[in-house]
Amino acid sequence: MPELYVQLASDTIASFPALRPHQRHPWHALLCQLGALACLRSGLATPPADAEGWGTALRALTPDVPNDEPWMLVTPPERPAFLQAAALGGLKGFRLLATADALDVLVTANNHDVKSARMLDGEPDDWLFALVALQTSEGYFGAHNYGVSRMNGGLANRPGFSVAPAPPGGVGAHVMRDLCRLIAMREDILEKHSIFAEDGLALVWLEPWDGASSLPAQELDPYYIEICRRIRLVWRDGRLTAMAAGSKAARIAFGKEMNGLTGDPWTPIETKDGTAKALTIDARGFSYERLSKILFEKGFEQAPLQKIGAGDPLDCSYLLICRALARGKGKTEGLHERRLIIPPRVAGIYRSGDLEPLAMTSQQRIDQAGLVRKALRFGLMTLFQNGPKDFKQRDPSSEHRAAAFLDAFEADVDRDFFERLFSEIEAEGEAARREIRAAWLADLRERAFAILKNSETGSPSSTVRRYRAWVRAEGAFLGNFYKDFCDPYFPKDPSHVAA
C-alpha cells in the first residue's frame, strides 16, 4: 500500500489490469477514504511524500493490532485481515467460494451476460478487487446476505460522482484530488453529519463479528470503510479461495428512515417531493435529461466530491466522472459510466455554486430537443399512416412503429448534449451564443430528417402512395419544426408550411 500511494501521487499508474469495470468506483473510493483517514489520524494536512511516511500513516489506523494483519489478505480466522472481520468461533458453518468472481457476483439472467465462477486460477489482485467491491458496494442478496449501509435500500446502488483533473491526468490524479478534498472538507462533513464520532471506528473490519451484532452509526468515523459480509480468504491446495457465512443482522445499523443518507461524499442526494434520500441510478443510467437535473441541482443536491471547491485549481478544465451499477430484483440492470469534460468558464460557474444559469440553458435545450422530437414523431406517424387526410394523433400501430426511430433520435441528442451545451456557455456574447444554439438546432433538424428518411423503408410499396406518404411526412416534419423554431434562430421562410 505505501508504494502504491507514492505511485498514485506521481500519477504513473496507467491502469489496474485485473480491475473489472464495475469495480472501478469501489476501488477508487477505498483508496481515497483509506488515504484520507491515514492522513487525518496522523495529523497530516497533506499526503506523505514517500513510502515510509505512508507506511507510518497507515499503521496509525491499526495501533492495537500487531504484525500488519489488517493489511493482509490471509491471516488466521480469529485475527482480522484486510476487509475481513475476525471470526472468533472459527470457520464452522462457512461455505466455500472457489473463485473470485463467485465472491463478487453480478446477478445476470440465466448466466448470459457475465459468466460466473470462471476465474479458476485467480491471482491475489482478482481476489482483492472482488473483496473491495463486495464489502463496500454490494446490495441485498437474499436471506442472511445484507448489503452495505451507503445506499438507499438493498436493491439500490452506491453511485460515484466526482470531478478529476482533465486529461492527461490519470488514475492517480483522480485519487489524489479526491483524497485531498476529503482531508480539506473534514470539518464540514462532521458538522453536517453530527451523528458520527470524530475519533470513531474507521476500519470496520478491525472489530470481530459473529454475524448477530450491528455497529451503530454513533461509533463510526464519517469516512468509515465498511464490510457487509462475513468473508475469510484462505489458502486451499495452493490456491486462494474464500469462505463465506451469512449474518442475522446488517453490520452497520442505519434505520430505513435514514434513506441511505450516510454522508457518502460521492453520492448525490435526491430532494424531490420534500424527502431527502441517497440517489439511486436505475436502468436509464445517466440520460442527458436526468443527469442535467443532478448536475444543476433541480431536485437534487450535488455530492461533495462532485463540486469544484477549495484546493481545486482555477481557470482550467475538469473531467466529471459518473458511475453506477444499477440493480433490480434478481438482476443487474446495467453498468453505467459517463465522463464529461467541463471547460474553464463552466467550471468557474460550477465553483461559484450559482448553477441557475447552467440549469436554465440546459432546460431550454432539453425543451427544444423535445420539440424536434415532437416534429419527428408527427412526420413518422404521417408516413406510417400513408400520408392520410384524416391524420390520427393516437394510432397504436404507427406509434409502435415510430418508437424505435424516436429512441434513436433521443440517443443521438444524448451523445453530445453536454458538449454542445458547454460550448454555448463558453461563448463570448449573446450573438455568439445565439449562433451556436441555431447551429445545434439545425444539426438536430438534419439528424431527425435523416432518421425520418431512413424510416421510409416502412412506407407503402405502391410508387404513387409511397411518394404521397413521403411528401406529406416531410411536410409534416418540416412544418412542425419551423412552427416552433423561427426567429431568432431561423429567418421566416414562406416555403416552410405544414402539409
N, C-alpha and C positions, 0 to 999 in steps of 0.2 A: 504493500500500500504506500509506504513513504516514497518509493521510487516512482510509482505511478503518478502521485500528485506532482512531483517535480516535472515529469514529462507533460502533464496536463498544463502546468503553469507556463511551460515553454511552447505549448501548442504544437508539439512534434508528433502527436498520435494521429495518424490518418483515419483509423477506424479500429473497432474491436471485431476481428473476423468471425468469432464464434457467436456474436450477439445477434439474435434474431430480431426482425423488425418490431414485433410487439413488445420486446424487452427494452427498447431504447429509452423510453421515459422512466421506467422504474430504475434502471441503472444510472441514468443521469441524475435523477432525484436523490438516490442513495449517495452518490459521490458528493453532491453539493451539501446535503444535510450532514453527512459524516465529517466532511472537511470543515464546515462552519462550526459544528459542535466542538470539534477538536480545538479550533482556534479560540472559541468563546470560553471553554473550560480552562484553557491555558492563559487566558487574559491577553490574547493577541488581537490587535485591531486589524492586522493584515496577515495573510498566509505566510508560513515559514519559507525561507529562501532555499533550503536544502533538505535532503532526505533525513539527515539526523534531526533537524528541527521538526519535521513531520512525524518522525517516529516518537519523539518525546511528546508531541501534542496528542497523537492518537492514543498513546498509553495513558495519558491523563484521563481518558474516558473510562479506563478499566483499572483504577488503582488498587482495588481489592482482589483482583484475580491474577495470580502469578502465571508466568510462562507463556504469556500472549495467547492463552487458549481461546478467548473470544474472537480472535482474528484467524483462527484455523478452521478449515472445512471439516476435519475429523478429529474428535477428541473422545475420551471415554464417555459413555452416555450420562454419567452422573455429573459431568462438567459441562459448562457452556461451550458452544462452538459458534462460528460465525453464522448469525441469523438462526441459531438453533438453541432453544432453551434446554437447560439440564433436565433430564428425565430421572428423577431421584429413585424411582422404583425400577429402573432398568427398562429394557425394550420389550417386556412381556406385553402382548396384545398389539404390538406394532405389526404392520404388514409390509411386505417387500415391494418396492418400486425399483425395477431393474434398470430403467433408462431415465435420462434427464428430462426428455420430453413427456414422460409419464408423470413426472413431478409437476411440470409447468404445462398444464393441459389447455389447449384451445378446443373448446367444445364445438364440434362440427357435425353436421348431419351425416350419419352413416359413414363417418371416417373419410369423406370425399376430399375436402379442401386441403387439410394438412394432416398427413398420416401420423397417427400417434404411435408411441413406443417404437421408434425406428432407430434411435441413437444407441445402438447396442454397444458401441465402443466409445462412449462419451468421454471427453477429456475433462480435466478439472474446470476449465473455463465454461464448458457446457453446463456443468452442474452449478457453478457459481451463478451464472446469469439466470438459470431456471429457478434457483433458490431465491434470488432477489425479486424476480417477477412474481413468484408465488407469494412470498411472505409480505410484500409491500404493495401489491396491486390486485390480488385475487378477490373474486366475489364469492357469494354463497354458492356452494356446490353440493347441495343435499344435506341430509341429516348429519350432524356432528362435523360438518366441514364449513365453518364460518368464514366470512370474508373479512377484509380489512375495515378499519374504522373510518378511513379517509375517503368515504364515498357515501352517497345518499341511498343506502339500501343495498341488499345483496345482489340485485340484478343491475345495479348502476355501474359506474366506472370511475377511475381516477384520472381525469384528463390532465394534460400538461400544456400550459400556456406560458411562454416566456419569450423575451427578446434576447437576441445574441448579437455579438459583433457581426457585421455583414462580411461575406466572403472577401478576402481569403481566410478570415477567421474560421477555425475548425472546431473539432470536438472539445479540445482543451480550452479554447477561448470562451466557449459557451459555458462550460462547467465553472471556470474561474469567475466569469461575470456573475452567475447566479450565486456562487459561493460567497463572493464578496458582498453582494447585495443582502444576503441572509445575515451576514455579520452586521452590516450597517443598519438594517431595519429591525434589529432585535428588540429594542425598547418599544418601538411602535407595535410590534406583534404582541409583546407581553401586556401592553396597555389595552389593546383591542380584545385580547383573548385572556382575560384575567383568571379564567378557570384553571390555567396551567400554573406550574410552580417553576420559578426561575432556576432552581437547583434540583428540579425533578429528574426522574429516571429518563435517560436519553436513549440508551440502547436496551430495548425491551427484552432482548434475549439474555441479558445478564441475570434476570430473575428466573428461578426454577418454575416449571409449570406442570401441574398434574392434570390439566385439561378440565378442571372443575372450577377454578378460580378466575376472576377477571380483575384487571387493574383499573381503578378509577382515574378519570382524566386529571383530577387534582394532584395525583402523584407523578405526573409526567411533565417533562420539558416540552415547550411548544414545538420544538423541532424533532420530537421523538421519532425514532425509526422503529417501526413495529414489526411484529411477526403475527401471523394469523393462524398458523397450523403447527401441530406437533410433528416435527420432522427431525430425523437424525441421519446424517450421511455416515456410511460405514464402508470399510474395505471388505469385500467378499470375493474370495477366489482371485485375488489380484486385481479386482476391478472395483471402481467406485459404484456404490448403489445407495439407495435411500430406504429408510424405514419410516413409516407414517402411521399415525394413530389419530382417531377422531377426538373431539372435545365436547364436553357438555355445555360449555359456555364460550362466548367470544372472548378473545384475550383482552381487548380494550372495551371498557364499559361506557359507551356513549348511548344514551337513550334515543329512541326513534324521533323524539321531539327535537333533537339537535339537527335533524335533516342533513347530516353529513358535514356540518359546519365545524370543522376541527382546526381551522387556521392553516390548512394546506396552502403553501404560498404559490402553488402552480394552478390552483383550481378557482375559476371564476365563480361568482355567486349569482344565482338567478333570483331576481327580486320581484317578479311579476305577481299579480294577484295579492299583494300585500304580505306574502310569506317568503322569507329568505331561505334558500336551500342551495346546497352544493350543486353545481352544474353537472348534468349527465348528458353525454353525447349519445344520440340514438343512431339508427341505421342511416339517417340522412347525412350524417357526418358534418362537414364544415361547408355547407352550401353558402353561396355568397349572401343570401338574404339573412340567414341565421347568424353567420359569422359577423356580418355588419352590425347587427344588434349587440353582439357580445363585445366587439371591439370598441364600439362607440357608446356603450352603456345605455342602451334603450331596453330597459327591463332586466339589465344585468349589471354586476359590479366586476370590474377587472380583477384578475388575480394579481397579488402584489408583485410577482416577478414578471408579469406582463407589462407593467408600467415602466416607462423610462424615467429614472429618478436620479437622486444624488449619487455621484460616483460614475455615472454613465457619461461618456464624452459628449461634448456639444458639437453641433454642425457636422454630423456625419450620418451615414445610412445605418440601418439596423436590419436584422433578419428576425421576423416574428415567426415562431415555431409553435404549431398547434398539433397536439397528438391525443388520440384516444382509441381505446379498444372497446367497441360497442358490444354490449351483451344483451341477449334475450333469454327467455325461459328455455333452457336446454339447448341453446345455440349461441354462436358468436355472430354478430351482425356487422362485422367488418372492422378492419383496422384502418383508421382514418388519420392522415397526416397532411398538413398544409403548411407551406412556407411562403411568406410574403416579404419582399424587400420593402422596407419603409424608408423612403428618401428623406433628405435632411429637413426640408420645410415641414413635411408631415410629422417627422419625429419631433420637431420643435413644438408643434401644436399638441402632439401626444404628451410631451413632457409637461406642458403648461397645465394640463388637466381640463382645459376648456374644449371639450370634444364636440360641442354643438355644431360648429362649422363643418366638421367632418361628417357628423351624423346627418345634417341637413342635405349636404351634397350627395352623400351616399343614398339617402332615401329618395331624392329626386331621380337619381339614376335607376334605382330599383323600380320606381313607379313607371319611368319611361320604358324600361325593358319590358315591363308588364303590358304597356300599351302596344309595343311592337308585337309581343306575343299574341295579344288580342287580335291585331290585324292579320297576323299569320293564321290564327285559328279561323277567322272569317274566310280567308282565301282557301284554306284546306277544306272547310266544311262546304263551301260553294263548289269546289272541284269534285268532292266525293258525292255530292248530290246532283252531279252532272249539269251544273250551271242552271238551276231551276228559276222560274219566275217567282215561285212561291217558296222562297228560302225558309228553312226551318232552323231556328236557333238551337233547338234541343232535339237533335236527331241521333238516337243511340248508335246507329250503325256508323255514321260518318264521324261522330265523336270518338268512337272506339278506334277507327282507322287513323284519326288525326293525332291521337295521344302520343304515339311513338315519335312523330315528327316534332311535336311541341316539346317533348322531353329532350330531343336532340338540340333544339334551339336553346333551351334552358342550360344545357351542358356547354353550349358554345358561349353563352353570355358569362357563365361561371368561370370559364377557362382563364380569362384575362380581366375580369371585372375590377379587381383591386388595382392592378397595374394601370388600367385606363383611368380609374378614379383618382389615383395618386398623381398621375401626370397632369390632370386638370388642376389639382390643388397646388402643385408645384409651379404652375404657370404664373407669369407676372402680368397683372392687369385683367380687367373684366373682358376686354375684347379677345385677348388670347385664350382665356378660359372658355368663352362662348364658342370660339372657333374649334377648340379641342372637343367640346361637347357635340357640336354639329358633326364633326368628323366621326365621332363614336356612333352617333345615331345613324349616319349614312352607312357606316360599316354594319350596324345591326340590320338595317334595311336590306343590304346586299346579302348578308348571311341568311336572313329569313327568306328572301326571294329565292336563293339557291336551294333551300330546303323545300320550298313550295314547288320549284321546278323539278326537283328530284322526286317529289311525290306524284308527278304526272303519270308515272307508270301505272298508277291505280285508277286512272280516269277511263272513260268509255273507250271501247275498241273501235267503234264507228268513227271514221275520219271527221265527218261533219259534226257529230255530237262531241267528239274529243276537242275539236277546235273551239266550239262554242263554250264548252266547260272550261277550257283553259283561259280563253279571253275573259270570261266573266270572273274566274278565280283571280286572275291577275288584276283585273279592275277592282275587285273587292278588296284585295290586299293593299294595293297602292292607294286606293281611295280612302280607306280607313287610316292608312299610315299618314297621309298628308292632311287628313282632317284633324289629327291630333298634333302633328308637327308642322307648323308653318313658321311665321316669324316668331322669334328672331333667328331660328336655325335654318329655315329654308324659305327663300322668296316665294310668294304666291304664284302658282302656275295654273292657268285655266285648264290645262290638259289633265290635271290631277283631280279627276272627278270620279266618284264612286260609281260602279256599274249599277 
